[in-house]
Amino acid sequence: MFVSLLILTLTVVLAAVIVSGKGDWLIAGYNRMKAAERARVHLRRLRIVVAATLVGTGAVIVLPYFTDHSENIIAHLLSAAGVTFVAIIGVVLANTWCVKNNSAG
């Protein structure tokens, strides 16, 4: 139970750092982009997506421990599937909603 609370706390703290704008260097890929590529990214939206993905992943990981199913292998398999789902949604949003549309002017 202690480790699950630590995981959840760590993901929430990291999400808060990213949303506050002080953790852009933690966003994989963004910190290696050139200036021209960074100009095509809605940074505020990207921060929101990364933070939501972090919190969602942390919550799904610790869910079996808060529902008294920590010994149930099915709960852990569902948790792994949930992490995969949250990660896929985060990647899709980061590559669609967070990209500026320059054709509109």
N, CA, C and O atoms as a Tinker XYZ file with bonds, in Angstrom:
   420  protein
     1  N      0.821000   -1.196000    0.000000    73     2
     2  CA     0.000000    0.000000    0.000000    64     1     3
     3  C      0.864000    1.259000    0.000000    63     2     4     5
     4  O      0.530000    2.251000   -0.647000    81     3
     5  N      1.986000    1.209000    0.737000    73     3     6
     6  CA     2.880000    2.369000    0.793000    64     5     7
     7  C      3.457000    2.692000   -0.587000    63     6     8     9
     8  O      3.517000    3.854000   -0.988000    81     7
     9  N      3.876000    1.660000   -1.300000    73     7    10
    10  CA     4.473000    1.868000   -2.615000    64     9    11
    11  C      3.443000    2.438000   -3.581000    63    10    12    13
    12  O      3.771000    3.303000   -4.393000    81    11
    13  N      2.205000    1.965000   -3.505000    73    11    14
    14  CA     1.174000    2.480000   -4.403000    64    13    15
    15  C      0.882000    3.957000   -4.115000    63    14    16    17
    16  O      0.670000    4.736000   -5.045000    81    15
    17  N      0.871000    4.341000   -2.853000    73    15    18
    18  CA     0.698000    5.757000   -2.520000    64    17    19
    19  C      1.885000    6.590000   -2.992000    63    18    20    21
    20  O      1.718000    7.732000   -3.420000    81    19
    21  N      3.072000    6.019000   -2.911000    73    19    22
    22  CA     4.262000    6.715000   -3.388000    64    21    23
    23  C      4.206000    6.920000   -4.904000    63    22    24    25
    24  O      4.547000    7.994000   -5.398000    81    23
    25  N      3.781000    5.901000   -5.636000    73    23    26
    26  CA     3.648000    6.006000   -7.094000    64    25    27
    27  C      2.633000    7.076000   -7.458000    63    26    28    29
    28  O      2.895000    7.915000   -8.320000    81    27
    29  N      1.484000    7.052000   -6.812000    73    27    30
    30  CA     0.441000    8.029000   -7.101000    64    29    31
    31  C      0.897000    9.444000   -6.766000    63    30    32    33
    32  O      0.651000   10.373000   -7.536000    81    31
    33  N      1.557000    9.613000   -5.630000    73    31    34
    34  CA     2.064000   10.924000   -5.233000    64    33    35
    35  C      3.115000   11.425000   -6.224000    63    34    36    37
    36  O      3.107000   12.597000   -6.600000    81    35
    37  N      4.007000   10.547000   -6.640000    73    35    38
    38  CA     5.050000   10.935000   -7.589000    64    37    39
    39  C      4.463000   11.367000   -8.925000    63    38    40    41
    40  O      4.910000   12.360000   -9.498000    81    39
    41  N      3.479000   10.645000   -9.428000    73    39    42
    42  CA     2.888000   11.022000  -10.710000    64    41    43
    43  C      2.128000   12.339000  -10.603000    63    42    44    45
    44  O      2.165000   13.150000  -11.529000    81    43
    45  N      1.447000   12.560000   -9.499000    73    43    46
    46  CA     0.712000   13.819000   -9.326000    64    45    47
    47  C      1.682000   14.993000   -9.197000    63    46    48    49
    48  O      1.435000   16.059000   -9.762000    81    47
    49  N      2.772000   14.815000   -8.469000    73    47    50
    50  CA     3.764000   15.889000   -8.324000    64    49    51
    51  C      4.422000   16.198000   -9.666000    63    50    52    53
    52  O      4.583000   17.365000  -10.023000    81    51
    53  N      4.801000   15.162000  -10.410000    73    51    54
    54  CA     5.400000   15.390000  -11.728000    64    53    55
    55  C      4.417000   16.067000  -12.678000    63    54    56    57
    56  O      4.810000   16.925000  -13.469000    81    55
    57  N      3.153000   15.689000  -12.604000    73    55    58
    58  CA     2.139000   16.333000  -13.443000    64    57    59
    59  C      2.006000   17.806000  -13.081000    63    58    60    61
    60  O      1.869000   18.649000  -13.967000    81    59
    61  N      2.045000   18.126000  -11.795000    73    59    62
    62  CA     1.953000   19.522000  -11.368000    64    61    63
    63  C      3.161000   20.322000  -11.847000    63    62    64    65
    64  O      3.020000   21.478000  -12.245000    81    63
    65  N      4.331000   19.722000  -11.813000    73    63    66
    66  CA     5.545000   20.399000  -12.296000    64    65    67
    67  C      5.431000   20.671000  -13.791000    63    66    68    69
    68  O      5.794000   21.750000  -14.257000    81    67
    69  N      4.930000   19.700000  -14.538000    73    67    70
    70  CA     4.808000   19.875000  -15.987000    64    69    71
    71  C      3.761000   20.930000  -16.321000    63    70    72    73
    72  O      4.010000   21.788000  -17.168000    81    71
    73  N      2.613000   20.889000  -15.688000    73    71    74
    74  CA     1.553000   21.865000  -15.973000    64    73    75
    75  C      1.985000   23.273000  -15.593000    63    74    76    77
    76  O      1.593000   24.239000  -16.248000    81    75
    77  N      2.785000   23.399000  -14.547000    73    75    78
    78  CA     3.230000   24.730000  -14.125000    64    77    79
    79  C      4.234000   25.351000  -15.096000    63    78    80    81
    80  O      4.527000   26.543000  -15.002000    81    79
    81  N      4.764000   24.552000  -16.030000    73    79    82
    82  CA     5.697000   25.076000  -17.013000    64    81    83
    83  C      7.151000   24.929000  -16.626000    63    82    84    85
    84  O      8.033000   25.385000  -17.354000    81    83
    85  N      7.415000   24.309000  -15.506000    73    83    86
    86  CA     8.792000   24.158000  -15.041000    64    85    87
    87  C      9.392000   22.809000  -15.418000    63    86    88    89
    88  O     10.553000   22.539000  -15.112000    81    87
    89  N      8.610000   21.961000  -16.079000    73    87    90
    90  CA     9.095000   20.627000  -16.393000    64    89    91
    91  C      9.051000   20.284000  -17.859000    63    90    92    93
    92  O      8.868000   19.122000  -18.222000    81    91
    93  N      9.217000   21.284000  -18.713000    73    91    94
    94  CA     9.193000   21.001000  -20.148000    64    93    95
    95  C     10.321000   20.061000  -20.554000    63    94    96    97
    96  O     10.180000   19.314000  -21.523000    81    95
    97  N     11.421000   20.086000  -19.838000    73    95    98
    98  CA    12.543000   19.200000  -20.140000    64    97    99
    99  C     12.204000   17.743000  -19.832000    63    98   100   101
   100  O     12.921000   16.845000  -20.274000    81    99
   101  N     11.124000   17.487000  -19.082000    73    99   102
   102  CA    10.702000   16.119000  -18.782000    64   101   103
   103  C      9.866000   15.502000  -19.906000    63   102   104   105
   104  O      9.664000   14.288000  -19.935000    81   103
   105  N      9.386000   16.327000  -20.819000    73   103   106
   106  CA     8.521000   15.826000  -21.893000    64   105   107
   107  C      9.402000   15.204000  -22.971000    63   106   108   109
   108  O     10.179000   15.888000  -23.637000    81   107
   109  N      9.261000   13.896000  -23.124000    73   107   110
   110  CA    10.104000   13.163000  -24.075000    64   109   111
   111  C      9.856000   13.663000  -25.491000    63   110   112   113
   112  O      8.712000   13.796000  -25.924000    81   111
   113  N     10.925000   13.932000  -26.194000    73   111   114
   114  CA    10.831000   14.378000  -27.575000    64   113   115
   115  C     10.787000   15.882000  -27.707000    63   114   116   117
   116  O     11.417000   16.439000  -28.605000    81   115
   117  N     10.064000   16.548000  -26.841000    73   115   118
   118  CA     9.950000   18.008000  -26.951000    64   117   119
   119  C     11.284000   18.682000  -26.673000    63   118   120   121
   120  O     11.648000   19.647000  -27.346000    81   119
   121  N     12.001000   18.184000  -25.698000    73   119   122
   122  CA    13.269000   18.822000  -25.335000    64   121   123
   123  C     14.351000   18.631000  -26.396000    63   122   124   125
   124  O     15.373000   19.316000  -26.354000    81   123
   125  N     14.151000   17.728000  -27.334000    73   123   126
   126  CA    15.142000   17.497000  -28.395000    64   125   127
   127  C     14.745000   18.144000  -29.718000    63   126   128   129
   128  O     15.494000   18.067000  -30.692000    81   127
   129  N     13.578000   18.779000  -29.763000    73   127   130
   130  CA    13.109000   19.403000  -30.998000    64   129   131
   131  C     13.909000   20.667000  -31.317000    63   130   132   133
   132  O     14.411000   21.353000  -30.427000    81   131
   133  N     14.008000   20.944000  -32.594000    73   131   134
   134  CA    14.604000   22.206000  -33.033000    64   133   135
   135  C     13.558000   23.306000  -32.892000    63   134   136   137
   136  O     12.372000   23.022000  -32.725000    81   135
   137  N     13.992000   24.554000  -32.960000    73   135   138
   138  CA    13.097000   25.695000  -32.754000    64   137   139
   139  C     11.951000   25.713000  -33.764000    63   138   140   141
   140  O     10.828000   26.072000  -33.410000    81   139
   141  N     12.214000   25.337000  -35.001000    73   139   142
   142  CA    11.163000   25.326000  -36.028000    64   141   143
   143  C     10.099000   24.272000  -35.711000    63   142   144   145
   144  O      8.913000   24.488000  -35.960000    81   143
   145  N     10.524000   23.142000  -35.165000    73   143   146
   146  CA     9.563000   22.098000  -34.799000    64   145   147
   147  C      8.763000   22.494000  -33.562000    63   146   148   149
   148  O      7.566000   22.218000  -33.476000    81   147
   149  N      9.424000   23.139000  -32.609000    73   147   150
   150  CA     8.736000   23.586000  -31.394000    64   149   151
   151  C      7.664000   24.622000  -31.706000    63   150   152   153
   152  O      6.660000   24.710000  -31.000000    81   151
   153  N      7.873000   25.399000  -32.753000    73   151   154
   154  CA     6.897000   26.423000  -33.124000    64   153   155
   155  C      5.587000   25.800000  -33.601000    63   154   156   157
   156  O      4.557000   26.474000  -33.602000    81   155
   157  N      5.601000   24.554000  -33.999000    73   155   158
   158  CA     4.397000   23.872000  -34.486000    64   157   159
   159  C      3.601000   23.200000  -33.362000    63   158   160   161
   160  O      2.575000   22.573000  -33.626000    81   159
   161  N      4.061000   23.326000  -32.116000    73   159   162
   162  CA     3.435000   22.627000  -30.996000    64   161   163
   163  C      2.723000   23.619000  -30.084000    63   162   164   165
   164  O      3.291000   24.641000  -29.701000    81   163
   165  N      1.468000   23.307000  -29.739000    73   163   166
   166  CA     0.765000   24.055000  -28.693000    64   165   167
   167  C      1.321000   23.558000  -27.367000    63   166   168   169
   168  O      0.922000   22.501000  -26.878000    81   167
   169  N      2.232000   24.311000  -26.794000    73   167   170
   170  CA     2.932000   23.850000  -25.600000    64   169   171
   171  C      1.985000   23.679000  -24.410000    63   170   172   173
   172  O      2.120000   22.725000  -23.644000    81   171
   173  N      1.045000   24.583000  -24.256000    73   171   174
   174  CA     0.118000   24.473000  -23.132000    64   173   175
   175  C     -0.731000   23.204000  -23.237000    63   174   176   177
   176  O     -0.957000   22.511000  -22.245000    81   175
   177  N     -1.197000   22.914000  -24.453000    73   175   178
   178  CA    -1.972000   21.688000  -24.658000    64   177   179
   179  C     -1.114000   20.448000  -24.411000    63   178   180   181
   180  O     -1.576000   19.474000  -23.816000    81   179
   181  N      0.131000   20.493000  -24.870000    73   179   182
   182  CA     1.020000   19.356000  -24.670000    64   181   183
   183  C      1.264000   19.107000  -23.193000    63   182   184   185
   184  O      1.288000   17.960000  -22.747000    81   183
   185  N      1.443000   20.176000  -22.437000    73   183   186
   186  CA     1.616000   20.029000  -20.985000    64   185   187
   187  C      0.400000   19.376000  -20.350000    63   186   188   189
   188  O      0.538000   18.508000  -19.488000    81   187
   189  N     -0.794000   19.789000  -20.772000    73   187   190
   190  CA    -2.027000   19.216000  -20.225000    64   189   191
   191  C     -2.126000   17.732000  -20.566000    63   190   192   193
   192  O     -2.467000   16.917000  -19.708000    81   191
   193  N     -1.829000   17.381000  -21.814000    73   191   194
   194  CA    -1.924000   15.980000  -22.228000    64   193   195
   195  C     -0.913000   15.120000  -21.477000    63   194   196   197
   196  O     -1.252000   14.029000  -21.017000    81   195
   197  N      0.308000   15.590000  -21.349000    73   195   198
   198  CA     1.330000   14.814000  -20.648000    64   197   199
   199  C      0.974000   14.661000  -19.169000    63   198   200   201
   200  O      1.134000   13.580000  -18.602000    81   199
   201  N      0.500000   15.721000  -18.553000    73   199   202
   202  CA     0.123000   15.648000  -17.140000    64   201   203
   203  C     -1.065000   14.710000  -16.930000    63   202   204   205
   204  O     -1.071000   13.921000  -15.984000    81   203
   205  N     -2.065000   14.790000  -17.800000    73   203   206
   206  CA    -3.218000   13.900000  -17.681000    64   205   207
   207  C     -2.819000   12.451000  -17.902000    63   206   208   209
   208  O     -3.329000   11.554000  -17.232000    81   207
   209  N     -1.915000   12.222000  -18.834000    73   207   210
   210  CA    -1.439000   10.863000  -19.079000    64   209   211
   211  C     -0.675000   10.337000  -17.863000    63   210   212   213
   212  O     -0.824000    9.171000  -17.495000    81   211
   213  N      0.129000   11.175000  -17.249000    73   211   214
   214  CA     0.853000   10.773000  -16.043000    64   213   215
   215  C     -0.097000   10.407000  -14.912000    63   214   216   217
   216  O      0.039000    9.350000  -14.296000    81   215
   217  N     -1.054000   11.278000  -14.642000    73   215   218
   218  CA    -1.991000   11.025000  -13.543000    64   217   219
   219  C     -2.862000    9.808000  -13.854000    63   218   220   221
   220  O     -3.114000    8.980000  -12.978000    81   219
   221  N     -3.319000    9.703000  -15.099000    73   219   222
   222  CA    -4.136000    8.548000  -15.486000    64   221   223
   223  C     -3.378000    7.242000  -15.356000    63   222   224   225
   224  O     -3.922000    6.245000  -14.880000    81   223
   225  N     -2.133000    7.247000  -15.778000    73   223   226
   226  CA    -1.314000    6.046000  -15.660000    64   225   227
   227  C     -1.078000    5.685000  -14.195000    63   226   228   229
   228  O     -1.201000    4.523000  -13.808000    81   227
   229  N     -0.745000    6.670000  -13.399000    73   227   230
   230  CA    -0.538000    6.406000  -11.974000    64   229   231
   231  C     -1.784000    5.882000  -11.291000    63   230   232   233
   232  O     -1.711000    4.978000  -10.458000    81   231
   233  N     -2.923000    6.446000  -11.640000    73   231   234
   234  CA    -4.180000    6.000000  -11.030000    64   233   235
   235  C     -4.524000    4.571000  -11.438000    63   234   236   237
   236  O     -4.977000    3.779000  -10.612000    81   235
   237  N     -4.312000    4.245000  -12.698000    73   235   238
   238  CA    -4.631000    2.892000  -13.165000    64   237   239
   239  C     -3.677000    1.871000  -12.551000    63   238   240   241
   240  O     -4.080000    0.745000  -12.259000    81   239
   241  N     -2.426000    2.253000  -12.355000    73   239   242
   242  CA    -1.460000    1.329000  -11.747000    64   241   243
   243  C     -1.842000    0.985000  -10.318000    63   242   244   245
   244  O     -1.747000   -0.175000   -9.916000    81   243
   245  N     -2.268000    1.968000   -9.549000    73   243   246
   246  CA    -2.550000    1.716000   -8.130000    64   245   247
   247  C     -3.986000    1.276000   -7.863000    63   246   248   249
   248  O     -4.322000    0.945000   -6.726000    81   247
   249  N     -4.825000    1.266000   -8.870000    73   247   250
   250  CA    -6.225000    0.902000   -8.674000    64   249   251
   251  C     -6.428000   -0.465000   -8.014000    63   250   252   253
   252  O     -7.268000   -0.563000   -7.120000    81   251
   253  N     -5.713000   -1.524000   -8.398000    73   251   254
   254  CA    -5.931000   -2.817000   -7.718000    64   253   255
   255  C     -5.624000   -2.780000   -6.224000    63   254   256   257
   256  O     -6.221000   -3.539000   -5.461000    81   255
   257  N     -4.710000   -1.919000   -5.788000    73   255   258
   258  CA    -4.355000   -1.855000   -4.374000    64   257   259
   259  C     -5.405000   -1.127000   -3.552000    63   258   260   261
   260  O     -5.569000   -1.411000   -2.366000    81   259
   261  N     -6.119000   -0.190000   -4.170000    73   259   262
   262  CA    -7.159000    0.535000   -3.452000    64   261   263
   263  C     -8.502000   -0.183000   -3.476000    63   262   264   265
   264  O     -9.413000    0.187000   -2.735000    81   263
   265  N     -8.634000   -1.200000   -4.313000    73   263   266
   266  CA    -9.889000   -1.951000   -4.387000    64   265   267
   267  C     -9.762000   -3.329000   -3.753000    63   266   268   269
   268  O    -10.614000   -4.189000   -3.981000    81   267
   269  N     -8.727000   -3.556000   -2.969000    73   267   270
   270  CA    -8.485000   -4.831000   -2.277000    64   269   271
   271  C     -8.362000   -6.005000   -3.233000    63   270   272   273
   272  O     -8.748000   -7.122000   -2.891000    81   271
   273  N     -7.835000   -5.771000   -4.419000    73   271   274
   274  CA    -7.598000   -6.839000   -5.374000    64   273   275
   275  C     -6.104000   -6.983000   -5.665000    63   274   276   277
   276  O     -5.725000   -7.379000   -6.767000    81   275
   277  N     -5.260000   -6.665000   -4.691000    73   275   278
   278  CA    -3.822000   -6.664000   -4.929000    64   277   279
   279  C     -3.268000   -8.070000   -5.170000    63   278   280   281
   280  O     -2.184000   -8.209000   -5.736000    81   279
   281  N     -3.979000   -9.099000   -4.759000    73   279   282
   282  CA    -3.529000  -10.474000   -4.966000    64   281   283
   283  C     -4.148000  -11.098000   -6.209000    63   282   284   285
   284  O     -3.812000  -12.228000   -6.564000    81   283
   285  N     -5.035000  -10.391000   -6.864000    73   283   286
   286  CA    -5.763000  -10.922000   -8.006000    64   285   287
   287  C     -5.001000  -10.628000   -9.299000    63   286   288   289
   288  O     -4.773000   -9.467000   -9.638000    81   287
   289  N     -4.611000  -11.675000  -10.015000    73   287   290
   290  CA    -3.833000  -11.503000  -11.243000    64   289   291
   291  C     -4.671000  -10.840000  -12.334000    63   290   292   293
   292  O     -4.132000  -10.098000  -13.155000    81   291
   293  N     -5.957000  -11.092000  -12.354000    73   291   294
   294  CA    -6.836000  -10.475000  -13.362000    64   293   295
   295  C     -6.863000   -8.964000  -13.170000    63   294   296   297
   296  O     -6.867000   -8.217000  -14.150000    81   295
   297  N     -6.881000   -8.507000  -11.929000    73   295   298
   298  CA    -6.878000   -7.065000  -11.655000    64   297   299
   299  C     -5.596000   -6.421000  -12.180000    63   298   300   301
   300  O     -5.621000   -5.302000  -12.694000    81   299
   301  N     -4.486000   -7.127000  -12.049000    73   299   302
   302  CA    -3.222000   -6.581000  -12.541000    64   301   303
   303  C     -3.155000   -6.606000  -14.061000    63   302   304   305
   304  O     -2.575000   -5.706000  -14.667000    81   303
   305  N     -3.733000   -7.609000  -14.676000    73   303   306
   306  CA    -3.794000   -7.642000  -16.133000    64   305   307
   307  C     -4.685000   -6.526000  -16.667000    63   306   308   309
   308  O     -4.359000   -5.890000  -17.670000    81   307
   309  N     -5.802000   -6.293000  -16.001000    73   307   310
   310  CA    -6.674000   -5.181000  -16.384000    64   309   311
   311  C     -5.974000   -3.845000  -16.160000    63   310   312   313
   312  O     -6.159000   -2.904000  -16.933000    81   311
   313  N     -5.180000   -3.765000  -15.115000    73   311   314
   314  CA    -4.417000   -2.546000  -14.854000    64   313   315
   315  C     -3.394000   -2.311000  -15.968000    63   314   316   317
   316  O     -3.222000   -1.179000  -16.420000    81   315
   317  N     -2.724000   -3.360000  -16.406000    73   315   318
   318  CA    -1.757000   -3.236000  -17.505000    64   317   319
   319  C     -2.465000   -2.819000  -18.793000    63   318   320   321
   320  O     -1.947000   -2.002000  -19.554000    81   319
   321  N     -3.643000   -3.377000  -19.033000    73   319   322
   322  CA    -4.411000   -2.979000  -20.214000    64   321   323
   323  C     -4.844000   -1.519000  -20.098000    63   322   324   325
   324  O     -4.853000   -0.792000  -21.092000    81   323
   325  N     -5.198000   -1.095000  -18.903000    73   323   326
   326  CA    -5.574000    0.298000  -18.684000    64   325   327
   327  C     -4.423000    1.254000  -18.920000    63   326   328   329
   328  O     -4.612000    2.325000  -19.497000    81   327
   329  N     -3.227000    0.878000  -18.477000    73   327   330
   330  CA    -2.042000    1.708000  -18.721000    64   329   331
   331  C     -1.778000    1.819000  -20.217000    63   330   332   333
   332  O     -1.456000    2.897000  -20.717000    81   331
   333  N     -1.916000    0.706000  -20.927000    73   331   334
   334  CA    -1.729000    0.725000  -22.375000    64   333   335
   335  C     -2.742000    1.641000  -23.041000    63   334   336   337
   336  O     -2.388000    2.412000  -23.933000    81   335
   337  N     -3.994000    1.564000  -22.619000    73   335   338
   338  CA    -5.050000    2.401000  -23.179000    64   337   339
   339  C     -4.773000    3.878000  -22.915000    63   338   340   341
   340  O     -4.893000    4.698000  -23.825000    81   339
   341  N     -4.408000    4.226000  -21.695000    73   339   342
   342  CA    -4.117000    5.622000  -21.346000    64   341   343
   343  C     -2.924000    6.130000  -22.153000    63   342   344   345
   344  O     -2.934000    7.267000  -22.625000    81   343
   345  N     -1.902000    5.296000  -22.313000    73   343   346
   346  CA    -0.729000    5.709000  -23.082000    64   345   347
   347  C     -1.073000    5.936000  -24.550000    63   346   348   349
   348  O     -0.597000    6.896000  -25.155000    81   347
   349  N     -1.888000    5.067000  -25.123000    73   347   350
   350  CA    -2.276000    5.236000  -26.527000    64   349   351
   351  C     -3.078000    6.516000  -26.707000    63   350   352   353
   352  O     -2.843000    7.267000  -27.653000    81   351
   353  N     -4.018000    6.769000  -25.813000    73   351   354
   354  CA    -4.809000    7.999000  -25.884000    64   353   355
   355  C     -3.896000    9.222000  -25.745000    63   354   356   357
   356  O     -4.080000   10.208000  -26.459000    81   355
   357  N     -2.920000    9.171000  -24.839000    73   355   358
   358  CA    -1.989000   10.278000  -24.667000    64   357   359
   359  C     -1.158000   10.538000  -25.909000    63   358   360   361
   360  O     -0.948000   11.691000  -26.284000    81   359
   361  N     -0.684000    9.485000  -26.549000    73   359   362
   362  CA     0.120000    9.643000  -27.762000    64   361   363
   363  C     -0.728000   10.211000  -28.901000    63   362   364   365
   364  O     -0.276000   11.090000  -29.635000    81   363
   365  N     -1.946000    9.714000  -29.046000    73   363   366
   366  CA    -2.825000   10.215000  -30.109000    64   365   367
   367  C     -3.140000   11.694000  -29.889000    63   366   368   369
   368  O     -3.081000   12.485000  -30.831000    81   367
   369  N     -3.469000   12.068000  -28.669000    73   367   370
   370  CA    -3.763000   13.476000  -28.391000    64   369   371
   371  C     -2.538000   14.363000  -28.582000    63   370   372   373
   372  O     -2.654000   15.477000  -29.092000    81   371
   373  N     -1.377000   13.885000  -28.181000    73   371   374
   374  CA    -0.156000   14.683000  -28.340000    64   373   375
   375  C      0.173000   14.907000  -29.808000    63   374   376   377
   376  O      0.762000   15.927000  -30.166000    81   375
   377  N     -0.202000   13.965000  -30.652000    73   375   378
   378  CA     0.117000   14.095000  -32.074000    64   377   379
   379  C     -1.008000   14.707000  -32.902000    63   378   380   381
   380  O     -0.828000   14.934000  -34.099000    81   379
   381  N     -2.152000   14.978000  -32.301000    73   379   382
   382  CA    -3.252000   15.601000  -33.045000    64   381   383
   383  C     -3.656000   16.925000  -32.410000    63   382   384   385
   384  O     -3.514000   17.973000  -33.041000    81   383
   385  N     -4.145000   16.904000  -31.203000    73   383   386
   386  CA    -4.677000   18.094000  -30.537000    64   385   387
   387  C     -3.576000   19.105000  -30.205000    63   386   388   389
   388  O     -3.847000   20.304000  -30.130000    81   387
   389  N     -2.353000   18.643000  -30.008000    73   387   390
   390  CA    -1.265000   19.531000  -29.594000    64   389   391
   391  C     -0.465000   20.100000  -30.750000    63   390   392   393
   392  O      0.501000   20.829000  -30.524000    81   391
   393  N     -0.838000   19.791000  -31.974000    73   391   394
   394  CA    -0.118000   20.300000  -33.143000    64   393   395
   395  C     -0.893000   21.480000  -33.720000    63   394   396   397
   396  O     -2.100000   21.389000  -33.948000    81   395
   397  N     -0.189000   22.588000  -33.956000    73   395   398
   398  CA    -0.836000   23.772000  -34.509000    64   397   399
   399  C     -1.211000   23.533000  -35.944000    63   398   400   401
   400  O     -0.479000   22.887000  -36.694000    81   399
   401  N     -2.357000   24.059000  -36.325000    73   399   402
   402  CA    -2.826000   23.974000  -37.699000    64   401   403
   403  C     -2.471000   25.284000  -38.388000    63   402   404   405
   404  O     -3.140000   26.297000  -38.181000    81   403
   405  N     -1.430000   25.271000  -39.198000    73   403   406
   406  CA    -0.954000   26.489000  -39.853000    64   405   407
   407  C     -1.707000   26.812000  -41.131000    63   406   408   409
   408  O     -1.488000   27.876000  -41.708000    81   407
   409  N     -2.582000   25.939000  -41.592000    73   407   410
   410  CA    -3.296000   26.213000  -42.821000    64   409   411
   411  C     -4.392000   27.259000  -42.635000    63   410   412   413
   412  O     -4.823000   27.886000  -43.603000    81   411
   413  N     -4.845000   27.452000  -41.389000    73   411   414
   414  CA    -5.897000   28.418000  -41.132000    64   413   415
   415  C     -5.346000   29.845000  -41.041000    63   414   416   417
   416  O     -6.120000   30.798000  -40.953000    81   415
   417  N     -4.070000   29.996000  -41.061000    73   415   418
   418  CA    -3.500000   31.326000  -41.071000    64   417   419
   419  C     -2.804000   31.620000  -39.818000    63   418   420
   420  O     -2.258000   32.711000  -39.657000    81   419
